[in-house]
Amino acid sequence: MIEINSLSLKLGSKKVLSDISVKLEKGSLTALIGKNGSGKTSLIRCLNGSVRYSGNIFYRSRDLRTLSVKAISQRIATLWQDRPSCSLTPLTLAKMGRSPYLDLRQHLSDEDTAAVNKALEVCELFDLQDQSLDTLSGGERQRAYWAMLLSQDCPVMLLDEPFSHLDTHWQRKLSAHLKWLCKAQNKTALLIHHDLSLVCEIADRIFILDNGACLFSGTTEECLEKELIERTFSVQRFVSDKNNRIFFS
């Protein structure tokens, strides 16, 4: 689906990413992990075309640089870590997710409306759809931005700390929905998340960045076998006797 070849990025005089080559497979959920400042968000900025980089990123064998902003937005949806409060409503945000597909009149078709309603339904926001984000809790605002991502309905999703401000119930519900989208609808997701236990539970593959370079890219099972999470984050792994869930501390 997406192939990254010899990708490097400099911001000013600082080299943020160095010679990264990795593939994001169709239908896979890949967790992008690494210590703070390792270049995770910068990599997402490269993938959605918002910064200039050296090297190549291919979407279905087509160089990302040859696609227009609108074309990229029809293929790649991004949920950023920084999501400010504002006077918009959840309904408006969900409609904004359809903007890459609309004509100059910005008229929503029946298909667009169905996508918006489905996103609001998944995020349980129908009763709050007309309220200003300024009046909502942090978790409700987060779900509103999730609705925008889901209504965009792209083949590729880039998610930068998408579970922040969400309680355990919503973390588990939306992470399960994300995994379902990858498996049932063949979508491709790249997820930045600091909860290593949840990462190991939901991710098919793990990509570890260390000081802007690729330390590991492979299946979750391979990563666990090599104990790379323990070595990267200086943590210990524990397995629950009750349900075999993995924990780190």
C-alpha positions as a Markdown table, in Angstrom:
| # | Residue | x | y | z |
|---|---|---|---|---|
| 1 | Met | 0.0 | 0.0 | 0.0 |
| 2 | Ile | 2.7 | 2.5 | 1.1 |
| 3 | Glu | 6.4 | 2.0 | 0.5 |
| 4 | Ile | 9.0 | 4.3 | 2.0 |
| 5 | Asn | 12.4 | 4.3 | 0.4 |
| 6 | Ser | 15.5 | 6.0 | 1.8 |
| 7 | Leu | 13.5 | 8.7 | 3.5 |
| 8 | Ser | 15.3 | 11.5 | 5.3 |
| 9 | Leu | 14.1 | 14.8 | 6.8 |
| 10 | Lys | 15.9 | 17.9 | 8.0 |
| 11 | Leu | 14.2 | 20.6 | 10.0 |
| 12 | Gly | 16.5 | 23.6 | 9.9 |
| 13 | Ser | 20.0 | 22.3 | 10.6 |
| 14 | Lys | 18.7 | 19.2 | 12.5 |
| 15 | Lys | 18.4 | 15.8 | 10.8 |
| 16 | Val | 15.2 | 14.4 | 12.2 |
| 17 | Leu | 14.8 | 11.3 | 10.1 |
| 18 | Ser | 17.6 | 9.3 | 8.5 |
| 19 | Asp | 17.5 | 6.8 | 5.6 |
| 20 | Ile | 14.2 | 5.1 | 6.5 |
| 21 | Ser | 12.9 | 2.3 | 4.3 |
| 22 | Val | 9.7 | 0.5 | 5.4 |
| 23 | Lys | 6.4 | -0.8 | 3.9 |
| 24 | Leu | 2.9 | -0.3 | 5.3 |
| 25 | Glu | 1.0 | -3.4 | 4.2 |
| 26 | Lys | -2.6 | -3.2 | 3.0 |
| 27 | Gly | -5.0 | -4.4 | 5.7 |
| 28 | Ser | -2.4 | -4.0 | 8.5 |
| 29 | Leu | -2.3 | -2.0 | 11.7 |
| 30 | Thr | 1.2 | -0.9 | 12.3 |
| 31 | Ala | 2.3 | 0.8 | 15.6 |
| 32 | Leu | 4.9 | 3.4 | 15.3 |
| 33 | Ile | 6.8 | 3.6 | 18.7 |
| 34 | Gly | 9.9 | 5.2 | 20.0 |
| 35 | Lys | 11.1 | 7.5 | 22.8 |
| 36 | Asn | 10.1 | 11.2 | 22.8 |
| 37 | Gly | 11.9 | 13.1 | 20.1 |
| 38 | Ser | 12.6 | 10.0 | 18.0 |
| 39 | Gly | 10.8 | 11.4 | 14.9 |
| 40 | Lys | 7.5 | 9.7 | 15.0 |
| 41 | Thr | 5.3 | 12.7 | 14.3 |
| 42 | Ser | 7.8 | 14.0 | 11.7 |
| 43 | Leu | 7.4 | 10.7 | 9.8 |
| 44 | Ile | 3.6 | 11.2 | 9.8 |
| 45 | Arg | 4.1 | 14.7 | 8.4 |
| 46 | Cys | 6.1 | 13.2 | 5.6 |
| 47 | Leu | 3.5 | 10.6 | 4.8 |
| 48 | Asn | 0.6 | 13.1 | 4.6 |
| 49 | Gly | 2.7 | 15.4 | 2.4 |
| 50 | Ser | 2.9 | 18.3 | 4.8 |
| 51 | Val | 6.7 | 18.6 | 4.9 |
| 52 | Arg | 9.4 | 18.3 | 2.2 |
| 53 | Tyr | 11.7 | 15.3 | 2.5 |
| 54 | Ser | 14.4 | 13.5 | 0.6 |
| 55 | Gly | 13.9 | 10.0 | -0.6 |
| 56 | Asn | 10.6 | 8.6 | -1.9 |
| 57 | Ile | 7.2 | 7.6 | -0.6 |
| 58 | Phe | 5.0 | 5.6 | -2.9 |
| 59 | Tyr | 1.3 | 5.1 | -2.6 |
| 60 | Arg | 0.3 | 2.0 | -4.7 |
| 61 | Ser | 3.5 | 2.4 | -6.6 |
| 62 | Arg | 2.8 | 6.1 | -7.3 |
| 63 | Asp | 5.2 | 8.8 | -6.0 |
| 64 | Leu | 3.3 | 10.8 | -3.3 |
| 65 | Arg | 4.9 | 14.0 | -4.7 |
| 66 | Thr | 2.9 | 13.6 | -8.0 |
| 67 | Leu | -0.4 | 13.7 | -6.2 |
| 68 | Ser | -2.3 | 16.9 | -5.4 |
| 69 | Val | -3.3 | 17.9 | -1.9 |
| 70 | Lys | -6.9 | 16.9 | -2.7 |
| 71 | Ala | -5.8 | 13.6 | -4.1 |
| 72 | Ile | -3.7 | 12.8 | -1.0 |
| 73 | Ser | -6.7 | 13.7 | 1.2 |
| 74 | Gln | -8.8 | 11.2 | -0.6 |
| 75 | Arg | -6.3 | 8.5 | 0.1 |
| 76 | Ile | -4.7 | 9.4 | 3.4 |
| 77 | Ala | -6.5 | 10.7 | 6.5 |
| 78 | Thr | -4.6 | 12.1 | 9.5 |
| 79 | Leu | -5.6 | 12.4 | 13.1 |
| 80 | Trp | -3.1 | 14.8 | 14.8 |
| 81 | Gln | -2.0 | 14.8 | 18.4 |
| 82 | Asp | -2.8 | 18.5 | 18.9 |
| 83 | Arg | -6.5 | 19.0 | 18.5 |
| 84 | Pro | -7.5 | 22.4 | 19.9 |
| 85 | Ser | -10.9 | 23.2 | 21.3 |
| 86 | Cys | -13.0 | 25.5 | 19.0 |
| 87 | Ser | -16.5 | 26.6 | 18.4 |
| 88 | Leu | -17.1 | 24.0 | 15.7 |
| 89 | Thr | -19.6 | 21.2 | 16.4 |
| 90 | Pro | -19.1 | 17.4 | 16.0 |
| 91 | Leu | -21.4 | 17.5 | 13.0 |
| 92 | Thr | -19.4 | 20.2 | 11.3 |
| 93 | Leu | -16.2 | 18.3 | 11.9 |
| 94 | Ala | -17.7 | 15.1 | 10.5 |
| 95 | Lys | -18.8 | 17.0 | 7.4 |
| 96 | Met | -15.3 | 18.4 | 7.0 |
| 97 | Gly | -14.1 | 14.9 | 6.7 |
| 98 | Arg | -16.0 | 14.6 | 3.5 |
| 99 | Ser | -14.5 | 17.8 | 2.0 |
| 100 | Pro | -11.9 | 16.1 | -0.2 |
| 101 | Tyr | -14.7 | 14.5 | -2.2 |
| 102 | Leu | -17.0 | 17.5 | -2.6 |
| 103 | Asp | -17.4 | 19.8 | -5.6 |
| 104 | Leu | -16.9 | 23.6 | -5.5 |
| 105 | Arg | -20.4 | 24.0 | -4.0 |
| 106 | Gln | -19.4 | 21.7 | -1.2 |
| 107 | His | -22.8 | 19.9 | -1.5 |
| 108 | Leu | -23.0 | 16.6 | 0.4 |
| 109 | Ser | -24.4 | 13.7 | -1.6 |
| 110 | Asp | -26.4 | 10.9 | 0.0 |
| 111 | Glu | -23.2 | 8.9 | 0.2 |
| 112 | Asp | -21.4 | 11.7 | 2.0 |
| 113 | Thr | -24.3 | 12.1 | 4.4 |
| 114 | Ala | -24.3 | 8.4 | 5.1 |
| 115 | Ala | -20.6 | 8.5 | 5.9 |
| 116 | Val | -21.1 | 11.4 | 8.3 |
| 117 | Asn | -24.0 | 9.7 | 10.1 |
| 118 | Lys | -22.0 | 6.4 | 10.4 |
| 119 | Ala | -19.0 | 8.2 | 11.9 |
| 120 | Leu | -21.3 | 10.0 | 14.4 |
| 121 | Glu | -22.9 | 6.7 | 15.3 |
| 122 | Val | -19.6 | 4.9 | 15.9 |
| 123 | Cys | -18.5 | 7.7 | 18.2 |
| 124 | Glu | -21.9 | 8.0 | 19.8 |
| 125 | Leu | -22.2 | 11.7 | 19.1 |
| 126 | Phe | -25.7 | 12.1 | 17.7 |
| 127 | Asp | -27.0 | 13.7 | 20.9 |
| 128 | Leu | -24.0 | 16.1 | 21.0 |
| 129 | Gln | -23.6 | 16.7 | 17.2 |
| 130 | Asp | -24.8 | 20.4 | 17.4 |
| 131 | Gln | -22.9 | 21.4 | 20.5 |
| 132 | Ser | -19.8 | 23.6 | 20.3 |
| 133 | Leu | -16.6 | 21.7 | 21.0 |
| 134 | Asp | -15.9 | 24.4 | 23.6 |
| 135 | Thr | -18.7 | 23.0 | 25.7 |
| 136 | Leu | -17.6 | 19.4 | 25.5 |
| 137 | Ser | -15.3 | 17.4 | 27.7 |
| 138 | Gly | -11.8 | 16.4 | 26.5 |
| 139 | Gly | -12.9 | 12.9 | 25.7 |
| 140 | Glu | -16.0 | 14.1 | 23.8 |
| 141 | Arg | -13.9 | 16.5 | 21.7 |
| 142 | Gln | -11.5 | 13.6 | 21.0 |
| 143 | Arg | -14.4 | 11.5 | 19.7 |
| 144 | Ala | -15.5 | 14.4 | 17.5 |
| 145 | Tyr | -12.1 | 14.4 | 15.8 |
| 146 | Trp | -12.4 | 10.6 | 15.5 |
| 147 | Ala | -15.7 | 11.2 | 13.7 |
| 148 | Met | -14.0 | 13.5 | 11.2 |
| 149 | Leu | -11.3 | 10.8 | 10.6 |
| 150 | Leu | -13.9 | 8.1 | 10.1 |
| 151 | Ser | -16.1 | 10.1 | 7.8 |
| 152 | Gln | -13.2 | 10.8 | 5.6 |
| 153 | Asp | -13.1 | 7.0 | 5.0 |
| 154 | Cys | -9.6 | 6.8 | 3.4 |
| 155 | Pro | -7.7 | 3.7 | 2.5 |
| 156 | Val | -4.8 | 4.9 | 4.8 |
| 157 | Met | -5.1 | 6.3 | 8.3 |
| 158 | Leu | -2.3 | 8.0 | 10.2 |
| 159 | Leu | -3.1 | 8.4 | 13.9 |
| 160 | Asp | -0.9 | 10.5 | 16.3 |
| 161 | Glu | -1.8 | 9.6 | 19.9 |
| 162 | Pro | -5.5 | 9.1 | 19.0 |
| 163 | Phe | -6.6 | 7.8 | 22.4 |
| 164 | Ser | -5.5 | 10.8 | 24.5 |
| 165 | His | -8.3 | 12.2 | 26.8 |
| 166 | Leu | -10.3 | 9.0 | 26.3 |
| 167 | Asp | -11.4 | 6.8 | 29.2 |
| 168 | Thr | -10.6 | 3.1 | 29.1 |
| 169 | His | -14.0 | 2.2 | 27.6 |
| 170 | Trp | -13.5 | 4.4 | 24.6 |
| 171 | Gln | -9.8 | 3.5 | 24.2 |
| 172 | Arg | -10.8 | -0.1 | 23.9 |
| 173 | Lys | -13.9 | 0.5 | 21.7 |
| 174 | Leu | -12.1 | 2.8 | 19.2 |
| 175 | Ser | -9.0 | 0.6 | 19.1 |
| 176 | Ala | -11.1 | -2.4 | 18.4 |
| 177 | His | -13.0 | -0.5 | 15.6 |
| 178 | Leu | -9.6 | 0.6 | 14.1 |
| 179 | Lys | -8.5 | -3.0 | 14.0 |
| 180 | Trp | -11.8 | -4.1 | 12.5 |
| 181 | Leu | -11.4 | -1.4 | 9.7 |
| 182 | Cys | -8.0 | -2.9 | 8.8 |
| 183 | Lys | -9.2 | -6.5 | 8.8 |
| 184 | Ala | -12.7 | -6.2 | 7.4 |
| 185 | Gln | -12.2 | -3.3 | 5.0 |
| 186 | Asn | -8.5 | -3.8 | 4.1 |
| 187 | Lys | -7.6 | -0.3 | 5.4 |
| 188 | Thr | -4.0 | 0.5 | 6.4 |
| 189 | Ala | -3.3 | 2.3 | 9.7 |
| 190 | Leu | -0.1 | 3.7 | 11.2 |
| 191 | Leu | -0.6 | 4.4 | 14.9 |
| 192 | Ile | 1.5 | 6.4 | 17.3 |
| 193 | His | 0.7 | 5.4 | 20.9 |
| 194 | His | 2.7 | 5.3 | 24.1 |
| 195 | Asp | 0.6 | 2.5 | 25.8 |
| 196 | Leu | 2.9 | -0.4 | 24.9 |
| 197 | Ser | 0.5 | -3.0 | 26.3 |
| 198 | Leu | -2.3 | -1.8 | 24.0 |
| 199 | Val | 0.1 | -1.6 | 21.1 |
| 200 | Cys | 1.1 | -5.3 | 21.6 |
| 201 | Glu | -2.6 | -6.2 | 21.8 |
| 202 | Ile | -3.9 | -4.5 | 18.7 |
| 203 | Ala | -1.0 | -4.0 | 16.3 |
| 204 | Asp | -0.1 | -6.5 | 13.6 |
| 205 | Arg | 3.3 | -4.9 | 13.0 |
| 206 | Ile | 5.6 | -2.7 | 15.0 |
| 207 | Phe | 7.9 | 0.0 | 13.7 |
| 208 | Ile | 10.5 | 1.3 | 16.2 |
| 209 | Leu | 12.2 | 4.7 | 15.6 |
| 210 | Asp | 15.4 | 5.5 | 17.5 |
| 211 | Asn | 17.0 | 8.9 | 17.1 |
| 212 | Gly | 15.3 | 9.3 | 13.7 |
| 213 | Ala | 16.5 | 5.9 | 12.3 |
| 214 | Cys | 14.6 | 2.6 | 11.9 |
| 215 | Leu | 15.6 | 0.3 | 14.7 |
| 216 | Phe | 13.0 | -2.4 | 13.8 |
| 217 | Ser | 10.2 | -3.1 | 11.4 |
| 218 | Gly | 8.3 | -6.4 | 11.5 |
| 219 | Thr | 5.5 | -8.3 | 13.1 |
| 220 | Thr | 4.5 | -7.8 | 16.7 |
| 221 | Glu | 5.5 | -11.4 | 17.4 |
| 222 | Glu | 9.0 | -10.9 | 16.0 |
| 223 | Cys | 9.4 | -7.7 | 18.1 |
| 224 | Leu | 8.4 | -9.5 | 21.3 |
| 225 | Glu | 10.7 | -12.4 | 20.6 |
| 226 | Lys | 13.7 | -10.1 | 20.2 |
| 227 | Glu | 12.7 | -8.2 | 23.4 |
| 228 | Leu | 13.2 | -4.9 | 21.5 |
| 229 | Ile | 10.5 | -3.0 | 23.5 |
| 230 | Glu | 12.3 | -3.9 | 26.7 |
| 231 | Arg | 15.6 | -2.8 | 25.4 |
| 232 | Thr | 14.3 | 0.4 | 23.7 |
| 233 | Phe | 12.3 | 1.7 | 26.7 |
| 234 | Ser | 14.3 | 0.1 | 29.5 |
| 235 | Val | 11.1 | -1.7 | 30.8 |
| 236 | Gln | 10.2 | -5.2 | 32.0 |
| 237 | Arg | 7.5 | -7.3 | 30.4 |
| 238 | Phe | 4.8 | -9.1 | 32.5 |
| 239 | Val | 2.1 | -11.5 | 31.3 |
| 240 | Ser | -1.2 | -11.7 | 33.1 |
| 241 | Asp | -2.0 | -15.1 | 34.5 |
| 242 | Lys | -5.7 | -14.4 | 34.0 |
| 243 | Asn | -5.9 | -13.5 | 30.3 |
| 244 | Asn | -2.3 | -13.6 | 29.0 |
| 245 | Arg | -2.3 | -9.9 | 28.3 |
| 246 | Ile | 1.1 | -8.3 | 28.1 |
| 247 | Phe | 2.1 | -5.4 | 30.4 |
| 248 | Phe | 5.2 | -3.3 | 30.7 |
| 249 | Ser | 6.6 | -1.4 | 33.7 |
